């Protein structure tokens, strides 16, 4: 029987984190953080089953992972800015790779449609050690809306405790439960 798990975390400069580095690690790619002048090379990372970007209609420029996350870093001026949100989502081991990908894509599409953000999805296989059923997805989203011409306004509804828990609860669980039944 599939077990539901979803956790949401912020990528924040106040914690010393870079959203470019986070995206590189999750996708198992090499990305250069132009703001910091650092290259993050995770091309040797194993266990990345698939990685893809889901963007709003017309935001084709956001399909370039390096351009997307560097635009996000450039848009934020504060030293304590939240530059991304990560949704870690358990994927049922009972599903095959194609069905797990579609489940992750559906969840990402829901985030994109609801908040107008871009979702960078990385599906990870279980590690060599531990539970071999631990298929999961890391879905990294922008904290700003995204359109044809670039980044827009912040998505504040997810930053306020009183609205964030309601947003993360029933709205996103329904996407998973529908697919698992």
C-alpha positions in Angstrom: 0.0 0.0 0.0 1.3 3.4 -0.9 2.3 5.8 1.9 1.7 9.5 1.5 4.6 11.8 2.3 5.1 15.5 1.4 7.4 18.0 3.0 7.9 21.6 2.0 11.1 23.6 2.7 12.4 27.0 1.7 15.7 27.7 0.0 16.9 30.8 1.7 20.0 33.0 1.6 19.8 33.5 5.3 20.6 29.8 5.7 23.6 30.3 3.3 21.9 28.4 0.5 21.9 29.0 -3.2 18.9 27.9 -5.3 21.3 27.4 -8.3 23.3 24.8 -6.2 20.1 23.2 -5.0 18.8 22.8 -8.6 22.2 21.4 -9.8 22.3 18.8 -7.0 18.7 17.6 -7.4 19.0 17.3 -11.2 22.5 15.9 -11.1 23.8 18.6 -13.5 26.5 21.2 -13.7 25.1 24.8 -13.2 27.0 28.0 -12.7 25.8 30.5 -10.0 26.5 33.8 -11.7 25.8 35.8 -8.5 28.4 33.9 -6.5 30.7 33.1 -9.4 30.6 29.4 -8.4 30.1 26.3 -10.6 28.2 23.5 -8.9 29.0 20.2 -10.7 26.8 17.2 -9.7 27.1 15.3 -13.0 28.6 12.3 -11.1 25.6 12.1 -8.8 23.9 8.8 -9.1 20.2 7.9 -8.6 18.6 10.7 -10.7 16.0 8.8 -12.6 14.6 11.9 -14.5 14.7 15.7 -14.4 12.4 18.1 -16.2 10.9 21.6 -15.9 7.2 22.4 -15.9 6.5 26.1 -16.7 3.5 28.2 -17.4 2.4 28.6 -21.0 4.6 31.1 -22.9 7.5 30.9 -20.4 9.7 28.9 -22.7 12.8 30.7 -21.5 12.4 28.9 -18.2 13.1 25.5 -19.7 16.8 26.4 -19.5 17.7 25.3 -15.9 20.8 27.5 -15.6 19.0 30.6 -17.0 16.0 30.1 -14.8 17.8 29.8 -11.5 20.2 32.5 -12.2 17.3 34.8 -13.1 15.8 33.9 -9.7 19.0 34.7 -7.9 19.3 38.0 -9.8 15.7 39.1 -9.0 16.2 38.9 -5.3 18.1 41.8 -3.6 17.8 40.9 0.1 20.5 39.0 1.9 17.8 36.9 3.6 15.7 36.3 0.5 13.7 33.1 -0.1 14.8 32.1 -3.5 13.0 28.7 -3.9 10.6 26.2 -2.3 11.3 22.5 -2.3 8.5 20.0 -2.2 9.8 16.5 -1.4 7.2 13.9 -2.5 7.2 10.2 -1.9 6.4 8.2 -5.0 4.8 4.8 -4.6 7.2 1.9 -5.3 4.1 0.0 -6.7 4.2 2.3 -9.7 6.6 1.8 -12.6 9.0 4.6 -13.7 6.6 6.0 -16.3 3.7 6.2 -13.8 6.0 7.8 -11.1 7.1 10.4 -13.7 3.4 11.2 -14.5 2.5 11.5 -10.9 5.4 14.0 -10.2 4.5 15.9 -13.4 0.8 16.1 -12.4 1.8 17.4 -9.0 4.2 20.0 -10.6 1.5 21.1 -13.1 -0.9 21.7 -10.1 1.7 23.9 -8.5 2.4 25.8 -11.7 -1.4 26.3 -12.4 -2.2 27.4 -8.9 0.7 29.7 -8.2 2.0 30.7 -11.6 5.5 29.5 -10.7 8.0 27.2 -12.5 8.6 23.7 -11.1 11.9 22.0 -11.6 11.3 18.3 -11.0 14.0 15.7 -10.2 12.9 12.1 -9.6 15.3 10.1 -7.5 15.7 6.4 -7.2 16.1 4.7 -3.8 19.7 4.8 -2.5 21.9 1.7 -2.4 21.6 1.6 1.4 18.2 1.6 3.1 14.7 1.1 1.9 14.6 0.1 -1.8 11.0 1.4 -2.1 12.1 5.1 -1.4 11.3 6.5 -4.9 10.8 10.2 -4.4 10.7 13.5 -6.3 12.2 16.9 -5.4 10.2 19.7 -6.9 11.9 23.0 -6.7 9.7 26.0 -7.4 10.3 29.7 -7.9 9.0 32.0 -5.2 7.9 34.4 -7.9 5.4 34.1 -10.7 6.9 33.4 -14.1 5.7 34.7 -17.5 6.8 35.1 -21.0 8.9 38.1 -20.1 10.5 36.8 -16.9 9.9 36.8 -13.2 6.9 38.6 -11.7 5.5 39.2 -8.2 6.3 37.1 -5.1 3.9 34.3 -4.2 3.3 35.5 -0.6 0.4 33.1 0.2 3.0 30.4 0.9 5.1 32.6 3.1 2.4 33.3 5.8 1.9 30.6 8.3 -1.9 31.1 8.5 -2.3 30.5 4.8 0.6 28.2 4.0 -0.6 25.2 6.0 -4.1 25.4 4.4 -2.5 25.7 1.0 -0.2 22.7 1.5 -2.8 20.5 3.1 -5.9 19.4 1.2 -5.2 21.1 -2.1 -2.1 19.1 -2.9 -3.0 15.9 -1.2 -5.9 15.5 -3.6 -3.6 15.3 -6.6 -1.8 12.4 -4.9 -4.8 10.5 -3.6 -6.6 10.7 -7.0 -3.6 9.1 -8.7 -3.1 6.4 -6.0 -6.6 5.1 -6.0 
